[in-house]
Amino acid sequence: SRVVTGFDINKFNQEAQSRWLRPVEVLYILQNHESFNIAQKPPQKPPGGSLFLFNRRVLRYFRNDGYSWQKKKNGKTAREGHERLKVGNSDAINCYYARGEQNSCFQRRSYWMLDP
């Protein structure tokens, strides 16, 4: 397991307001999740730039945040892009992207470590 150092955890919420966090920053948050509050239920219509941590094994419907996301052709499930993000030279994080139904510039990103 890779350990990343040199970040100020308190700055991440502020930084997330104005930019996407870099993969190395996301990995640091996930590796140090004890330093953050774990959300017990999905927030309803959180403002842009919000940052939440969930245990996706416990909170199964963490994606139910009150927003309408673009749907797949079946019209039922959200259309999500899937990527693996590298930290250093190796894949470290899975990332799912969803775009807003009314505004395609509005996005939600969900991350988790590949080898927790």
Secondary structure as UniProt FT lines:
FT   HELIX           9..16
FT   TURN            17..18
FT   HELIX           23..31
FT   HELIX           33..35
FT   TURN            48..49
FT   TURN            56..58
FT   TURN            60..63
FT   TURN            73..74
FT   STRAND          80..87
FT   TURN            88..89
FT   STRAND          90..100
FT   TURN            104..105
FT   STRAND          107..113
//
